[in-house]
Amino acid sequence: MSHTAKILLLGSGELGREFTISAKRLGCHVTACDSYAGAPAMQMADACEVFSMLDGDALRTAIARHAPDFVVPEVEAIRTEVLAELEAEGVNIVPSARAAQLTMNRDAIRDVAAQELGLTTSRYRYAESLTEVLAGADFTGLPCVIKPVMSSSGKGQSTVRSAGELEAAWDYARANMRGDRARVIVEQFVDFDYEITLLTVRTREGVIFCPPIGHRQERGDYRESWQPAAMSEAAIAAAQDMAAKVVDDLGGYGLFGVEFFVKGDEVIFSELSPRPHDTGMVTLISQNLSEFDLHARAILGLPIPAPIRARPAASAVILADRDSETLTYDGLAEAMADGADIRIFGKPTARPYRRMGVALAAAGNIDDARRIAAEAAGKVRLIYG
């Protein structure tokens, strides 16, 4: 079978699913990997592998078996030291093994941003015990935010407003962290006006930015996003300057989701993902080239027309509310009646607060787009078996 490139995708959730579709449109052969069978990207891929990304031997075996042109991580929880070894042996890790290593853990990327690159961040400390959590909160002041250095989709994150809540936040973070390090970051609560994701594309020709994406979170996880987010020219310039510095430092080619807090013209670096971002699902309807298209083009070295523009659009997530091994969906026609689009992720099981799909809407302005998307998401019903 002919193809333009062979891609091994590490992690096969909804972001990997959309990336697989974009890569397949460009003629790639995609092997999707995850810890369970039937993951969303596997349903679109040419082949699949089931193993834990934290199993270094299984990871090395899969890469040796498929001999990919590109290894594309979609999740943080990967045995990144194996990726570094393989990159040294000539395997192309996207965007780079260093990027995967630094961003797998919030402490590593925060230290690079704050200490090496001098980006503006909140005050923070790390903690590996309740005693260190208490000391960290004393340093940052209350309220503060406590979250595992490695987790996904906001799991384990708490906002602490009184000293009496610190122990429960520490326990919650430990119970929801990924990997084998019981370590959290205690950071100053930023009194921001809003937060954004700046999708930043590092190409062989330079760095390109998408219009900023605003988003709203609950339980540390995104619930809705919209693009373009209203920002002052000074704030946009500051965010772009910081984003360019950090992605150039990480190296490689691909799309990065760089998160910032914004207060007036002040911009504060928060986090970074060296891959498509969940809040960027809105680009499936707002941009001619979605974040997944941009990631695929940057990886393959294909042209990206600049500047990238976005029409007013929004996304709203569709959540499960219980555990279930079987489920079906109802209400799609009703949800789409006002012009919204619905994407069902195809996850084989449900659990409380798990993202199962997303509603997308474009309109003449952001307020209307957000309203249409939120109403559409609310009309999709999960029928549990």
VENRACOR-V756915 format. One record per run of one state. SS is the DSSP state (a for helix, b for strand, c for the rest). FROM is the first residue (numbers start at 1). TO is the last residue. If there is no record, write none. Layout:
ss->SS from->FROM to->TO
ss->SS from->FROM to->TO
This chain:
ss->c from->1 to->5
ss->b from->6 to->10
ss->c from->11 to->13
ss->a from->14 to->25
ss->c from->26 to->28
ss->b from->29 to->34
ss->c from->35 to->39
ss->a from->40 to->43
ss->c from->44 to->46
ss->b from->47 to->50
ss->c from->51 to->55
ss->a from->56 to->66
ss->c from->67 to->69
ss->b from->70 to->73
ss->c from->74 to->79
ss->a from->80 to->88
ss->c from->89 to->92
ss->b from->93 to->94
ss->c from->95 to->96
ss->a from->97 to->104
ss->c from->105 to->105
ss->a from->106 to->116
ss->c from->117 to->123
ss->b from->124 to->127
ss->c from->128 to->129
ss->a from->130 to->140
ss->c from->141 to->143
ss->b from->144 to->148
ss->c from->149 to->157
ss->b from->158 to->160
ss->c from->161 to->162
ss->a from->163 to->175
ss->c from->176 to->183
ss->b from->184 to->188
ss->c from->189 to->193
ss->b from->194 to->203
ss->c from->204 to->205
ss->b from->206 to->209
ss->c from->210 to->212
ss->b from->213 to->218
ss->c from->219 to->220
ss->b from->221 to->227
ss->c from->228 to->232
ss->a from->233 to->250
ss->c from->251 to->253
ss->b from->254 to->263
ss->c from->264 to->265
ss->b from->266 to->273
ss->c from->274 to->277
ss->a from->278 to->286
ss->c from->287 to->290
ss->a from->291 to->300
ss->c from->301 to->312
ss->b from->313 to->319
ss->c from->320 to->323
ss->b from->324 to->324
ss->c from->325 to->326
ss->b from->327 to->330
ss->c from->331 to->331
ss->a from->332 to->335
ss->c from->336 to->340
ss->b from->341 to->344
ss->c from->345 to->349
ss->b from->350 to->350
ss->c from->351 to->354
ss->b from->355 to->362
ss->c from->363 to->365
ss->a from->366 to->379
ss->c from->380 to->380
ss->b from->381 to->384
ss->c from->385 to->385
